[in-house]
Amino acid sequence: MDSIISLFSSFTSEELTYRKLGELTRNINVNQIQFSTNPEEYEKSDASDYYRKIYTLEPLEIAVLYWPPLAESAVHFHSGFYGYVVVLDGSGENIEYRLSEGFMAEKRRILCTKSGIMNEPDGTIHKIRNASSTEPLITLHLYVPALANLDGLELYDLENKKIGILNEKALNASFNEPLAHFHAIKENAFETISPKEQKGKSHFVYPLVPKPDEAQINKLLEGYYNEQAQKYDQFDTEHASRQAYNKAINSLIAEDFSILKPLRVLDIAGGTGRRSEEIRSLCNQEYQPVIVDMSNNMIAEAQKRGLQGINSHYLDARVPEDHFDAVYFLYAFGHISSHNLRVLTLERIFNQLKKGGRFYFDVFNIDNPHEWGNSARKTYFDLELNHMNYEEGDIFYKKAGGTEIAFLHYFKRERLIELVEKTGFKIIRVAQIGYVNNPGEICSRPNEGNLFFILEK
């Protein structure tokens, strides 16, 4: 820990602005920090779930906390101080809240694993919890200015809708502190809005920091689609906006197929095969699509339809070159986890198409104000995710009621056009298709809708 203290020792508290503190924090090599995994080497009181060891209070507070399985802090308000938390071991959630006009709602939930950084700017309302039910979480905390005591710190009891204001006697940010350690406790101080009640959301943004590598993301996606496989078609057809959106794209492909008359078709990330069946029916062409999908449960559903399925990640699939008249990659190109892998994917598709063959795909538009693009961009800058291996437009999310996590990338139209042209494709058409707003309609306003491409080799 001496090296960490030394890193900050040449600065005054005034020089350690939020930006400067973040810059120095990101220079910390977690693998070089020695810390104890023995809770007995930390201090703990009966009022808190976690154990703590403070190393210095000058020019900032540096502490290491040990969190037993599922331990969590109280929800509290950072007023007049800021900081960063680095995960040394385990996995922890930073759950942020918004209090507005008497209503407390969850704003954002971030999962941090080893070397992941939690940002805590001044004005934050949040809590930290150990996300594991079996393993401890160990975190490094850096705060400016150091808190000489907890006088004035606001705590929030979400279950009982209380606000507690601690005084100088308090030793922990906890409602388990004696009553004499509070200036005041305000009853019925706010109402809560659960995540499920917020605008009827079907999915929730859930950043993972640092960004997992390709293999980890693929594993997450496999789990997500295995979980969704048996009810995926039902979700597709029961949600009017999604049904209209998919039908519009299927119809555009079928219209093109009526002219192209393909014999060999590759469906990448084709899932249950429902859309391949619909496209074939709409264009009234005789061909047998080959479906590649990473989810074995999805492929099992496609095989029930009598379709040929390959259970594999596309880049690993044994698929011939210069073979296909048409390839489509629908509602899933954004699952590719990095720019480099997108380049490799486009190059491989190009090589597998015959001369004159066509490639069809759609992506989410980062500039579409009706989708998660703005949220992805805001999260990227708020959490300084460029330092956590993220690309602008990356987002992780969960389905409401689900347990698995998925990844998606939002695209800038101009950059994607540049990418496909560099690969060698000729652009036949770029259409904007309404999804949340004006679902299924061809949009003419700038940045409205998702992007649908028809490309030719």
Sequence and secondary structure as in RCSB ss.txt:
>XXXX:A:sequence
MDSIISLFSSFTSEELTYRKLGELTRNINVNQIQFSTNPEEYEKSDASDYYRKIYTLEPLEIAVLYWPPLAESAV
HFHSGFYGYVVVLDGSGENIEYRLSEGFMAEKRRILCTKSGIMNEPDGTIHKIRNASSTEPLITLHLYVPALANL
DGLELYDLENKKIGILNEKALNASFNEPLAHFHAIKENAFETISPKEQKGKSHFVYPLVPKPDEAQINKLLEGYY
NEQAQKYDQFDTEHASRQAYNKAINSLIAEDFSILKPLRVLDIAGGTGRRSEEIRSLCNQEYQPVIVDMSNNMIA
EAQKRGLQGINSHYLDARVPEDHFDAVYFLYAFGHISSHNLRVLTLERIFNQLKKGGRFYFDVFNIDNPHEWGNS
ARKTYFDLELNHMNYEEGDIFYKKAGGTEIAFLHYFKRERLIELVEKTGFKIIRVAQIGYVNNPGEICSRPNEGN
LFFILEK
>XXXX:A:secstr
 HHHHHHHHTS TTT  HHHHHHHHTT  GGG      GGGSB  TT SSEEEEEE SSSEEEEEEE TT B  E
EE  S EEEEEEEES EEEEEEEEETTEEEEEEEEEE TT EEEE TT EEEEEE  SSS EEEEEEEES  SS 
TT EEEETTTTEEEEE TT  SSSTTS GGGEEEEETT  EEE GGGSTT SEEE  EES   HHHHHHHHHHHH
HHHHHHHHHHHHHSHHHHHHHHHHHHHHHHHHHHH  SSEEEET TTSHHHHHHHHHHT     EEEES HHHHH
HHHHTT EEEES GGGS   SS EEEEEE S GGGS SHHHHHHHHHHHHHHEEEEEEEEEEE BTT TTSTHHH
HHHHHHHTTGGGGT  TTEEEEEETT   EEEEE B HHHHHHHHHHHT EEEEEEEE SSSSTTSB  STT SE
EEEEEE 
